[in-house]
Amino acid sequence: MLVAGNNPARWRAVAVCLVVLLAAQARGLPQATQAAAATTTANTAQGVVLDRVVAVVNGDVILESDVDEERRFEEIQPYRQAGTFSRDKAIQRLIDRKLILQQADFEPEDKVTDAELNKQIATLRKDIPACTQYNCESDAGWTKYLADHGFTVEEFADRWRQRMELLRFIEMRFRAGISISDAQIKDYYEKTMLPEYAARHVAPPQLDTISKRIEEVLLQQQVGNLLQDWLKSLRAQGSVRILSPGEVAP
């Protein structure tokens, strides 16, 4: 992984270990209403399709429409690889996120301010490659871009706010107890960074100029490992069921 400032896309992607949170899931409907919605119809560009329950997580349902929203939201991520969406992986991410949301409900809320939200969205509007043709830095262009992905400006802002709050929750839960030593930073620099720069015939930055960024990469890796272990524990302790097509939710 190149960490230097001349590779901003890779640097902004160091949180890939938190990919479970790259898209946000709405908590808008009460669960009873969501379950009822599984037997109702939803209008789509292709006609009228039946929504259905695809998974149940400790009594909370995940709908087929949630999977579709995950796909549309993933398409907006600025550093994703095109054509990589997997429905099965999306369902697993939705399950993991539902488990995290259920745990976050037991913690004091740490709200993201409008200023924090607007700052991130402003950066996003500049970073999404497809936004160039839409002129997303204009309000009209941004509105059109989101509409073409099935979101209103308000819906997208709500989902991005929740994404920020979930990331903050994970940071608070795991990051405080992690310590990265100078030896770990030096080891990563020598064994990971230097070979990658050499393979690309690029002069590497000096260790002292890049150590803070390496520390951040290592922190994110450890947070990701702790998060995955925690999610495995939550799955083992809870009740997670993925429904097959045609199977009726309990």
C-alpha positions in Angstrom: 0.0 0.0 0.0 1.5 3.4 -1.0 0.7 5.9 1.7 2.4 9.0 0.4 0.6 12.1 -0.4 1.1 11.5 -4.2 -1.5 8.7 -3.9 -4.5 10.3 -2.3 -7.0 7.7 -3.5 -5.1 4.9 -1.7 -4.6 7.1 1.4 -8.3 7.8 1.6 -9.0 4.1 1.2 -7.0 3.1 4.3 -10.3 2.5 6.1 -11.2 -0.3 3.8 -11.1 -2.6 6.9 -14.3 -0.8 7.9 -16.0 -1.6 4.6 -19.0 -2.8 6.5 -19.8 0.9 7.0 -19.2 2.2 3.5 -22.9 2.4 2.9 -25.6 3.5 5.4 -28.8 1.7 6.2 -31.9 3.7 7.2 -33.6 3.1 10.5 -36.7 5.0 9.4 -39.5 2.4 9.8 -40.4 0.6 13.0 -39.7 -3.1 12.7 -43.4 -4.0 12.7 -44.0 -1.6 9.8 -41.0 -3.0 8.0 -42.2 -6.5 8.4 -45.6 -5.4 7.0 -43.9 -3.7 4.2 -42.5 -7.0 3.1 -45.9 -8.0 1.9 -46.6 -4.7 0.1 -45.6 -3.5 -3.3 -43.0 -0.9 -4.3 -42.9 1.0 -7.6 -39.7 0.7 -9.6 -38.6 1.8 -13.0 -39.2 -1.7 -14.2 -42.8 -1.9 -12.9 -44.2 -3.1 -9.6 -42.2 -5.6 -7.6 -42.9 -7.2 -4.3 -40.5 -6.4 -1.5 -39.6 -9.3 0.7 -37.6 -10.1 3.8 -34.1 -11.4 3.0 -32.7 -11.7 6.6 -33.8 -11.4 10.2 -31.3 -10.1 12.8 -32.4 -10.5 16.4 -35.9 -9.8 15.3 -35.1 -6.9 13.0 -35.7 -7.5 9.3 -33.6 -6.6 6.3 -35.6 -6.2 3.1 -34.8 -6.8 -0.6 -35.3 -3.0 -1.0 -32.5 -2.5 1.6 -30.2 -4.6 -0.6 -31.1 -2.5 -3.6 -30.4 0.7 -1.7 -27.0 -0.8 -0.6 -26.2 -1.3 -4.3 -27.2 2.3 -5.2 -25.3 3.7 -2.3 -22.2 1.7 -3.1 -22.3 3.1 -6.6 -21.8 6.6 -5.2 -18.6 5.7 -3.2 -15.7 7.6 -4.9 -13.0 5.0 -4.7 -14.9 1.8 -5.4 -14.1 -0.6 -8.2 -16.7 -0.6 -11.0 -18.7 -3.7 -11.4 -17.8 -5.3 -8.1 -21.2 -5.4 -6.4 -22.2 -8.7 -4.9 -25.7 -9.2 -3.6 -24.5 -11.9 -1.1 -21.8 -9.7 0.3 -24.2 -6.8 0.5 -26.6 -8.9 2.6 -23.7 -9.8 4.9 -22.7 -6.1 5.2 -26.3 -5.2 6.0 -26.4 -7.9 8.7 -23.2 -6.6 10.2 -24.4 -3.1 10.2 -27.7 -4.0 11.8 -25.8 -5.7 14.6 -23.7 -2.6 15.1 -26.8 -0.4 15.1 -28.4 -2.6 17.7 -25.4 -2.2 19.9 -25.1 1.6 19.3 -28.6 2.0 20.5 -27.3 1.1 24.0 -24.7 3.9 24.0 -25.1 7.7 24.4 -25.7 9.3 21.0 -22.8 11.3 19.6 -24.5 13.4 16.9 -22.7 14.5 13.8 -23.2 18.3 13.4 -24.6 19.8 10.2 -21.2 21.5 9.7 -19.4 18.2 9.9 -21.8 16.6 7.6 -21.8 19.4 5.0 -18.0 19.4 5.0 -17.8 15.7 4.2 -20.5 15.9 1.5 -18.7 18.9 -0.1 -15.5 16.8 -0.4 -17.5 13.9 -1.7 -19.0 16.1 -4.5 -15.5 16.9 -5.6 -14.1 13.3 -5.3 -16.7 11.2 -7.1 -15.3 10.7 -10.7 -18.8 10.5 -12.3 -19.6 13.9 -10.8 -17.5 15.7 -13.3 -20.0 15.2 -16.1 -22.8 16.2 -13.7 -21.1 19.3 -12.3 -21.9 18.1 -8.8 -20.3 21.1 -7.2 -23.5 22.9 -8.3 -26.6 22.2 -6.4 -28.5 21.3 -9.6 -25.8 18.9 -10.7 -25.6 17.2 -7.3 -29.4 16.8 -7.2 -29.5 15.3 -10.6 -26.6 12.9 -9.8 -28.3 11.7 -6.7 -31.7 11.4 -8.4 -30.1 9.2 -11.1 -29.0 6.9 -8.2 -32.4 6.9 -6.6 -31.8 9.4 -3.8 -33.0 12.8 -2.9 -30.5 15.3 -1.4 -32.2 14.9 2.0 -32.2 11.1 1.9 -28.5 10.9 0.9 -27.6 13.4 3.6 -29.4 11.3 6.3 -27.6 8.2 5.2 -24.2 9.8 5.1 -24.8 11.3 8.6 -25.6 7.8 9.9 -22.4 6.5 8.2 -20.4 9.1 10.0 -22.0 8.4 13.4 -21.4 4.6 13.0 -17.8 5.2 12.2 -17.5 7.5 15.2 -19.1 4.8 17.4 -16.6 2.2 16.2 -13.7 4.6 16.7 -14.8 5.3 20.3 -15.3 1.6 21.1 -12.1 0.2 19.7 -9.5 2.9 18.9 -8.8 4.3 22.4 -7.1 1.1 23.6 -4.8 0.6 20.6 -1.2 1.7 20.7 1.2 1.6 17.7 4.9 1.5 18.6 7.7 3.1 16.7 9.1 -0.4 15.9 5.8 -1.3 14.2 5.9 1.8 12.1 9.5 1.2 11.1 8.7 -2.4 10.3 5.7 -1.5 8.1 7.8 1.2 6.3 10.7 -1.2 5.6 8.7 -4.4 4.8 5.6 -3.0 3.1 6.1 0.5 1.8 9.7 0.4 0.5 9.2 -2.8 -1.6 6.0 -1.2 -3.2 7.8 2.0 -4.0 10.7 0.0 -5.4 8.4 -2.1 -7.6 7.0 1.1 -9.1 10.4 2.8 -9.5 9.3 5.7 -7.3 11.5 7.3 -4.7 10.0 6.7 -1.3 9.4 9.5 1.3 11.6 9.6 4.4 10.2 7.7 7.3 9.9 10.7 9.5 7.7 12.5 7.0 5.3 9.6 6.6 5.3 8.0 10.1 2.0 9.6 11.2 0.2 8.2 8.1 1.7 4.8 8.6 0.5 4.9 12.2 -3.1 5.7 11.0 -3.0 2.8 8.6 -1.9 0.4 11.3 -4.5 1.8 13.7 -7.2 1.2 11.0 -6.0 -2.3 10.5 -6.2 -3.1 14.2 -9.6 -1.5 14.5 -10.8 -3.6 11.6 -9.5 -6.8 13.2 -11.2 -6.0 16.5 -14.4 -5.1 14.7 -14.5 -8.4 12.8 -13.9 -10.3 16.0 -16.6 -8.4 17.7 -19.1 -9.0 14.9 -18.3 -12.7 15.0 -19.1 -12.7 18.7 -22.4 -10.7 18.1 -23.5 -13.2 15.4 -22.7 -16.2 17.7 -24.6 -14.7 20.7 -27.6 -13.4 18.7 -30.0 -14.8 16.1 -29.2 -14.2 12.4 -31.2 -15.9 9.7 -30.8 -15.4 5.9 -34.0 -16.4 4.1 -34.0 -18.3 0.8 -36.2 -17.0 -2.1 -39.8 -18.0 -1.4 -39.1 -18.6 2.3 -41.5 -16.9 4.6 -40.1 -14.8 7.5 -40.9 -16.2 10.9 
